[in-house]
Amino acid sequence: MQRKLPAIHFVLLYVLGILELMAFPLLGAGTYSMSPDEKILTIQALFFGAMSGAIVMTLQVIYELWKPFGGAYTVDTALEKMVQGLEEELRVRKRLWKPMNGEMWPPGEPERAPTQGWQSSSR
């Protein structure tokens, strides 16, 4: 299955995360040296945590979208329910099928349904 997101997206997000990890402490130390108030470090810590969390969450969402099977954003469960519904409908139709003119189905060839003799339960 074709993946819609190129690997460069992940590389860029990792680079952005590494740059943030290296730059934020230096910027925090520089800001603190200009104004030795403790509130500056608290604000810096909040911004650092918010940006780190945003990068990690974005990376996780993109990784989930990148996985074609078994992720949070795939259609596996919806398709499974649809297939179960179709199988159940086929079982019911097979059980309710009544032959016309005494013919039996499947006659010798199970892959072909008879051209005549199919009665729908809705008629």
Secondary structure, 3 states (H helix, E strand, C coil): CCCCCCHHHHHHHHHHHHHHHHHHHHHHHHHHHHCCCHHHHHHHHHHHHHHHHHHHHHHHHHHHHHCCCCCCCCCHHHHHHHHHHHHHHHHHHHHHCCCCCCCCCCCCCCCCCCCCCCCCCCC
